[in-house]
Amino acid sequence: MNPSLSPSVPNLLDEALGLGRGGSAPWRVALVQDCVETSGAFLLHHFLKRALSAEGAGAVVFLALAHPFSHYDRVLRKMGCNLSLQRNKNKLHFIDLLNLEFPVAGQTGQNALEVGFIGLYNKILRSVEASSLRDDKGGWISIIIDDVSLLEIAAHGSVSHVLDFLQYCTTLTSELDCSLVVLNHEDIYSSEEEIRLLSHLDYLSDVVIKTEPLATGIAADVHGQLTIINKGVFTECGRSMNKVHNFQFKVKDNGVDFFYPGSQF
């Protein structure tokens, strides 16, 4: 087995995120921030497989706005994880939002967008509560959103409603002891309102994972570089500081290799 695929073998990403052998994450909210040149989708696949592994013993509530279930199932099968089986065991709660579009007008006098987001939040809440009641529970529950930019499109560009929804999801992580992982694109925003979404996501997150192309250009054996920012790390003097990790990665069909610059031969 490729060492990068086994949750029992530490890799640079899990070490940087403080993820041990199974158990809970030491953070509540993680923001995966990618760009057009370097997609961060492989990180969601990594989190998904890790949470559903036998050692992780966790459960996942997955909000899919980017792809149908068949896409994730195909990708994860190559990584040694059967999503269909996990869904049948109620370890994976897959919420298909591929065709999501909130109504712009309500018939009850309430804000239609607000009603739509409340309904979506309640779906997440029920899924998390169902996972908490599993007989074989014992792992960590993760909420994964792929991706926030498409949620904004479904909300007809209403950044305020998206931010309110994410704030509720963040609160849920504390109330029901789970984590939230969201994917967003750093280089697609131009308006002041959209930039506000980006900065607020950064504010909400405990960990930011940035995928970027190599500064030296395209390389056959290296697909990009990762910058991981752990916020709220306390020094011996009690001061809060950010801890930053930098390394490179190569995405393969059956997983990802993480390594320091110059260590791949």
N, C-alpha and C positions, 0 to 999 in steps of 0.2 A: 504494500500500500504506500502511496505517496505520503511522506510525513506531513505535508502541508494540509492533507485532508483529515488527518486524525485529530479529534479534539483532545486526546490525551497527550499529544506531543505539542509543546509550546511552539508558537511561531511569533514573529516580530509584531504582527498586528495585535494578537491577543495579549501579549505581554505589555504592549504600549497602552492597551485599553484596560489593563488590570484584570483581565478575565482568567481565572484559574481553571482547574479541572472540574468543570461543571459548576453548580452553584449560581448565585446571583451576581449580577453586574454591580460594580461599585459606583455606578452612576445611574441617573434616571433618564436623561434625554441625550441622544446622540444625533448629531446632524451630519449627514453625508453630503458634502458639497462638491459637485463635479463640474465639468465644463464640456463644451461641445466636442473638443478634441480628445478628451479622456473621460469616458463614461464611468460612473461609480456603481453601476448595476451589480457588478461582481461582488461588491461589499455587502449588498443586501442578500445575495445568494449565500455568502459566507455566514452572515448572521442567522439566516434561515436554517441552514444545515446544522450549524452549531447548536442552536436552540432545540432542534428536533432530534439530535443525536441521542443514543442510548445513555451516554454518560451525562449529557446535559439534562435529560429527563424533563425538559421544559415544554411549553406550549407557545404557539404563535397565533396572533390575530393579524392577518395580512390584508391590507387594503390595496387592491390592485387596480390602478387607474391606467397603467402603461401597457399591460399585456394580459391576454386570457390565461386561464389556469394551465392550459396545455403547454404554454411557453415555459412557465416556471417548472412544471413537472418534467419537461424534456431536459432542461438545463440541470436540474437537481439530480435526475437519474444518472447523468454522466458523472456526478459528484458522489454517487453512492447513496442517495437519499430518495426514497419513494414517497412523493407527496400525496399520491392517491391513497396509499396505505395510512399515512399519518392523518389525513383528513377523515378516513373511515374510523380511526381510533380516537377522533375528536381532539387530537393534539394540534391540528392545524385548522383554524377557522378562517376560511378563505372568503373574503367579501369582494365579489366581482363588481367593480365600479367602472368598467371599461367604457360603458355608454352613459355614465352618469352626467346628468345635466339638471341642475336645480331649476324649478319654475321661477319666473320673474314676477309673477303676480299670484296672490293668494285669494281664495274665495271667502276666507274666514275673517279677514280684516287684519290678520297677523302678517308679519313680514314673511314672504314665501321662502326666501333664502334661509332665514333663521329657522323656520319649521323644518326645512330640508336638512340642515346641519344638526338640528336636535335629533331628528330621526336617525341620522348616520351615527351620531354619538351613542344613542341608545343601543344600536346594533353592536357597537364595540363593547359597551358596558355589559350587555348580555353575554357576549362571547367570553369576555374576561371572567365574569362570574361563573360561567359554565366550566371554564378551565380550572378555576379554583376549587370546584366541587368534584373534580375527577378523583376516582378511587386511587389511581396510580400517580397522583400529583407528587411533587417533591422538587420540581425544578422551577425555573424562572419563567414568567410569562412575558413575552415580548410583543409589542404592537409595532408593526412595520408599515410605513406608508410609502408607496411607489407610484407617483411622486407628487410633491406639493404643488409644483407648477401646473400640473393637470387638474388638481383640485381647485386652483384659482380660476382656470378656464371654465370648469363646470359651474363655478359660482359667478360666471359672467364678469370676471375681473374684480369682484368685491374682496379686496385685500382685508378689510376690517372683519368680514365674516370668517375668512380663513384663519385669521389671527385669533379670533375668539374661540374657534373650534380647536385650534392647536393648544390654546391656553387650558381649555377644559381637559384635553387629553393629557397634558402635562400634570394637571391636578390629580387626574386619575392614577398616575403612576405612584403618587404618594399614598393615596387613599387605599389602593388595592395592591400595593407592593409589586409593581411591574415596571418595565422599561419601555421607552418609546424611541424608535429609530426612524428618521425621516430622510428621504432623498430630495435634494433640490439642486437646481442648476445656477451656478454663480454668475454666468456670463450672458444670461438671456434678458436681464432686466435693464430698462432704460429710464422709465418714468420715476418720479420721486416717490409715488405711492408703492410701486413695485420694489424699489430699493428699501423702503420701510419694512416690507415683508422679509427681505433678506437679513436686515439688521436685527429684526425682532427674533427671527429664528436663531440667530447667533446668540442673542441675549438669553433665550430660553434654554439653550443647550448646555450640558455639563461637559460634553466632549464634541469637538469639531474634527471631522476627518475630511481632508481636502485631497482630491485627485487632480494631478496636473501633468501636462506633457513634460518630457525631458527638456531641460534648458538647452541641451546640446542637439536637440532634434530627434528624429526617428531612429530607433535602434531595433535590430532583429530580436535580440534576447531580452530587451527591457521595454515594457509597454508604457511606463509612466512612473511618477513618484508620488508618494503619500506624505502628507504632513498631518500629524495628529496632535491636537491641542487639548490637553487635559486641564480644565479650569478648576480653581478652588483647591489646588494642592498646597498644603500648609508646610512652611519651613519650620525649623527647630525653634525659631523666634516667634512662631505663631502667626506669621504673615502669610496672606494668601498670594499665590503666584500661579502662572500658567506653566505647565511642563510640556515641552514640545519634543516630538519624535519625528525624525525624517528617515525614510528609506524608500526603496524602489520595489516595483512589482512586475510580475509577468503572469498574464491570465492564460490559463490552459483550459482544455475541454473539461478536465476532471478536477479543477481547482485553481488555486493561485499560489505562486511562490513569492515570498517576501524576502528581501535581502538588502544589505547595505551596499552603497555604491562601490564598485570595484571588486565585489566579492563573487561575481558570476564569471565563470570561465568556461 
